Amino acid sequence: MPLTLDISLSQTRHCNNRKENPPIAIIPTSSFPWDPGFVFGMDSKTPVENLYSIEPALSSSSRRSNFSIQSKASGGNSIREVTFTDLGSKPVRYGSHGADSETNALSQKEINDEDARLVHINDPVKTNERFEFAGNSIRTAKYSILTFVPRNLFEQFHRVAYIYFLVIAVLNQLPQLAVFGRGASILPLAIVLLVTAVKDAYEDYRRHRSDRIENNRLASVLVNYQFQQKKWKNIQVGEIIKLHANETIPCDIVLLSTSDPTGVAYVQTINLDGESNLKTRYAKQETLTKIPEEGKITGLIKCEKPNRNIYGFQANMEIDGKRLSLGPSNIILRGCELKNTAWAVGVAVYAGRETKVMLNSSGAPSKRSRLETHMNLEIIILSLFLIALCTVVSVCAAVWLRRHRDELDFLPFYRRKDFSDGEEDDYNYYGWGMEIFFTFLMSVIVFQIMIPISLYISMELVRVGQAYFMIRDTQMYDESSNSRFQCRALNINEDLGQIKYVFSDKTGTLTENKMEFQCASIWGVDYNGGKASSVDGYYVQVDGKVLRPKMKVKTDPELLQFARSGKETKEGSHVYDFFLALAACNTIVPLIIDTSDPTVKLIDYQGESPDEQALVYAAAAYGFMLIERTSGHIVIDIQGERQRFNVLGLHEFDSDRKRMSVILGFPDKSVKLFVKGADTSMFSVIERSLNVNIIRTTEAHLHSYSSSGLRTLVVGMRELSTSEFEVWHSAFETASTALMGRASLLRKVASNIENNLCVLGASGIEDKLQKGVPEAIESLRTAGIKVWVLTGDKQETAISIGYSSKLLTSKMTQFIINSNSKESCRKSLEDAIIMSKKLMTISDTANNAGGTSGAGLTPVALIIDGTSLVYILDSELEETLFQLACNCSVVLCCRVAPLQKAGIVALVKNRTSDMTLAIGDGANDVSMIQMADVGVGISGQEGRQAVMASDFAMGQFRFLVSLLLVHGHWNYQRMGYMILYNFYRNAVFVLLLFWYVLFTCFTLTTAITEWSSVLYSVIYTSVPTIVVGILDKDLSRRTLLKDPQLYGAGHRQECYNKRLFWITMIDTFWQSAVVFFIPLLAYWGSTIDGSSIGDLWTIAVVILVNLHLAMDVIRWNWITHAAIWGSIIATCICVIIIDALPSLVGYWAIFKIARTGLFWLCLLAIIVVALVPRFVVKVLYQLYTPCDVQIAREAEKFQSQRATGALEVEMNPILDPPRR
Amino acid sequence: MTDTDQERDRNKETAFYKFTQQTLPACKPVLTPAWVITIFLFTGCIFIPVGLVTLRASRSVVEIVDRYDAECVPEPFRIDKVSYVQDDSIPKNCSRFLKVHKYMKAPIYIYYQLDNYYQNHRRYVKSRSDQQLLHGRKYHGTSSCQPVEFNNDHAIVPCGLVAWSLFNDTFKFIRERAELKVNRKNIAWKSDRDHKFGKKVYPYNFQNGTLIGGGKLNPRIPLSDQEDLIVWMRISALPSFRKLYGRIEEDLDVDDVVVVHLMNNYNTYSFSGKKKLVLSTSSWLGGKNDFLGLAYVFVGSSSLILALVFMLLHLRYRRPYRDTIYLPWNRKSLSV
């Protein structure tokens, strides 16, 4: 046996290499080199999902052939019970995919013993002998009562900011450096730590609670040949577990048997990947008959180590001396639910934290915003500034000490010597060098808030606030899916205001991914319904019960007439064949659902491909209702008459053939082959000589369908003669039992039979554009954002969607690059560049002649396909492509693989400093979403992987406009201003302290009390900046949407840049000087005491800083008022409280000084003098070089009344605000 | 629930809705030229009169400043002033003649002014114990008072550098041979006397150490009544400061000559500090200081000038205003 395996191993590998078609079944989504040819509806699917579209019911081809032969032999057409007698035969999966996984499983399944986990079936004791496997109890909570304090502290101190805080606080504890009192220096850090700890503790408590509930759920586990209820947390690897319908699966389980005689189990994976349709899983043939309660099942499963790939599983199982390979279709994962299956029995292989779902539960990726990266540079400048200040102080102190070194002993205000003990000691004097050093450290402590630590905390709070408003925004609320906007990453809100490139997936993102059957071309006649089409629900009555399809489809009355007329007429028979093909040639599973009305039942078609669903629904609407699908037959209700067809063979879809086929045994013993596939692949297997005219007209119809944006499929048919069938059957048998190269053998068998077809017709399926997509794209483009569409669809479809979504316009010059070699790629790229340059110069000269520049550039669109990209990406042609793409206003990439999508994003991201945003909904967009600076997931039809990988998630593409143009703009403006303001606010205070130090022999005395220093950034000035950071709006939503160009402010970095930083710093310098020197000069040589002037400075600087903010607030609502004036009042109250404590030096100072007129005059003078320069500059700037935002603001203010009516009309459908 | 209640609920709901949609009613001030000019005119109109009033108040204060530290050292000792002032055996008295150049209305405040004296030096500021000042010998945590903490293992009351360096020059004022009455009560803050200095704390061992820094205190008077100490211990903010010595409660006429008999005890020579005696009347503004008045007048007139400049700018370069037509993209489409 091992020998055989070895051979097969090498040969299959060889085979795989040759075909360049790597095994689909077991590789993770992200590393799949996409074959650019998944045709219908698959473009946004993961390859692995395709795997699940395998016809579910069949797990043994031999059995099937057995059965079909039987039925043939008996010659009967009655429905008979299928008996499975031949169970000893080799279990062979059916179809090319299955074979693929099988062979692949063999090729890679020689898991090394050290990499494997050995699970003894039904022997948990032996399995867990070495205690290496986790139990099934899960723990999502981080802390226990004992570990909470140390672990929480440890985690909190991961932040650099806190460490800086801590170091400063520790420094301050050294007696030589104690600038602040102990309490005052620890307090802010303690508050922050405490608040965070309480928050963490609460969250953790909730996690504990949910863990407990989860761990105490019950499952039936086989103990001593009996199934007993056991708590989830006690389940061990190796135990046999029995699941019942609608139960949640407690751990990762390899299926052994199910209630279905063929070993099928249906699971819903909504908790895992969000996909609501049922997936099929199989038990192995060999284990099906084992009844755990009776005979002892023994065996050994050797499987890979736990990993987080939910679509991959490799193992083999030794049972009864045989070795079977297990793949991802044999395992059901924790968190899924068992559906439509009475029971299933399996053996636990991964438990608890080693289950795939637990390994996959990780938080959102952490990204850092562009603004924050820039800001860090400025923070370094501030640090240098801080060091400079400290150096100045310590150098001056050194000079002073040097110059007075002879007097130091006796200076009344210094007195170095301590005489109290009789002997003379130096008192707190550590020598000249140390004194300088200590002075330096002390000045670091005093000036610590120069580094705005509070800024980081404020930014976090502001982002939470902004996220709250984004989430609550009713204009980003998707009513159809009842989903709100989600902010998954909390630290890149402001990046949304600077996006320059949007990379969008097409299916499910621009379009709804709800396929709708629109029209059909049957036997050369186009039935597109016209205007007369109606939406009738077709239904059949069975036993007095009404059975109707879940979805209603628009039908063409003429076609409906033909469909009802039966096979008698010629058209009727063509129509019959066509719809029979649609109803039969697919992998859809019909499910009957009860409704509230007991007489009505709905039939729901479950399947992986939305195209197939649409086709089956269409067939049902025309009276060909698929009722039942089992391993060997299907039941179709044709115009009210139930008919049963034997499914003799099914060739699954694969990306090489790009078609699928089914061989049906008719009740009249005739055998027919039905094929459906992409037009390109179908026309190569159609018998051209027959019905030339029909082929030609069909081709013409196909062309018109695809240019109107429909997805097309061609359906063909052939009647097989008995001999042909026999030949095929034996070939098929051989292929499906082959040990090596089974996939390619099956493919070959399929190709051999799929020829000389007679074309039945073609279908047109509409992939409906989502609401508001054209308008949204229009807005984004007007805003200066480049929209690139990356799709797996074919070129014609992509271009037609491009037109319908207004991405492409007729004015545009299109460059289409479809090349098959690197050289031709290079050539077409270079030609395109030359052309685009020519176009640009033409338009330039035209513009110059017209007297303006830049207007009316001929827009250029680039359309490139995946094959060309293969040659371009990762080669020196990338640069050329980038240059070309930069000249183009639209780029459309079709037939691209997921990794290519990421490659294109990287192409732009690495070459420019512009921000990129990727938006998509499917698993194939994950790599692109993660690559881009901002990833947006559409929480739509296709599961949650895109959402899980994204930073923001929302229901519809059109919300992108609100997100970027409105929230992005606001967030960017707010955050940019807030950062600058925080720099200013802290620096002005530090400089104020610094000036005073110059008048105290450089000894770091502060006139402002230490409590005020501490509270300055905590209470006195923190709230307004946060409130303004969350609530201020420079422009209204309406203005921003009306003039998308206003988004350019973010592109031009108008709210935060180097120039603004330095201007702010100069302003800071001036303001601090004013605050300090006006009182200094006014009180020079007076009786003023330190505390009083300190109070004056405190109040002055707080009022100044708040008024500075007030001057820049654009919209004053009551919250802003409350925050700003409230802060000033709170400051006064705090100062009064501090001065009312007799134990502090400044006792009663504020009451004394506030009684003098000089105090108030100083205050007024400080505020006016400090703010005048800023005010003048601001006014000059606003009046004489206004920015766009400024003009729009004025217009908004003064035009609103005049233009209200006009605006209402202009409001575009992106905005239809859901009124309450 | 009544109708009004429901209405209130609905209002609350819509207010919350407006909040979540960020459409709370708001005022959005926009700077228009009219506003800007008005603001500057207004500032100018306020500041110039206030400045003039302030300036007048400052000018109305009559002040006699006499620096005596250099003059009051007898000629032979001028080379080594420090040893003069430290030598107890040499009499320190000195007489100064102050001529009143303008009528001074009572109360006339007597200040001593020290220059280049860093009362705000960090070591100095910290070297005191507020608790001990209040509680006396009962309080033991006097470590902050170093280096003037103990004398013969007893905590000095009051301890610390600040108290130790108490200013101890004394002044006597004679006009036309009659002594001017100087009121030395109520020179310190009442709040300090009542709450910061103990009523039962007596300076029993003050200034007994080896190194005498400054003034001594009468051990029989509690700290709360030692007003000179209380005044001294309210630390000055700036290195040039005045402290209140007392009040003369008689008016002084023009050309009166006041003879000051002073004891030049306090040592500022070691760090070349200056000592001055100041007699000053007072206004609502406090002492004589023209700075603020001048600043106000300057700022006020600058505002008026700015208002003028903006007015001219507005007339000369009037910006087409309040119309989206002037947004760049609209402008382009206009010209095309």
Interface residues (C-beta under 8 A of the other chain):
Chain A: H404 E407 F410 L411 P412 F413 Y414 R415 K417 D418 F419 S420 D421 G422 D425 Y427 N428 Y468 F469 R472 D473 T474 G850 G851 T852 G854 A855 G856 F999 T1000 C1001 T1003 L1004 T1005 A1007 L1031 K1033 R1037 D1043 Q1045 I1078 L1080 L1081 A1082 Y1083 W1084 G1085 S1086 T1087 I1088 D1089 G1090 S1091 S1092 I1093 G1094 I1114 R1115 W1116 N1117 W1118 I1119 T1120 P1142 S1143 V1145 Y1147 W1148 F1151 K1152 T1156 G1157 L1158 L1161 C1162 L1164 A1165 V1168 V1169 V1172 F1175 V1176 K1178 V1179 Q1182 L1183 Y1184 P1186 D1188 I1191 A1192 R1193 E1194 A1195 E1196 K1197 F1198 Q1199 R1220
Chain B: Y17 T20 Q21 Q22 T23 L24 P25 A26 C27 K28 P29 V30 L31 P33 V36 I39 T43 F47 V50 T54 Y111 Q113 D115 Y117 Y118 Q119 N120 H121 R122 R123 Y124 V125 D130 Q131 L134 Q146 P147 V148 E149 F150 N151 L161 W164 S165 W189 S191 D192 H195 K196 G209 T210 L211 G213 G214 R234 I235 S236 A237 L238 P239 S240 F241 R242 K243 L244 N267 S270 F271 W284 L285 G286 G287 N289 F291 L292 A295 Y296 V299 S302 S303 L306 F310 L313 H314 Y317 R319 Y321 R322 D323 T324 Y326 L327 P328 W329 K332 S333 S335 V336
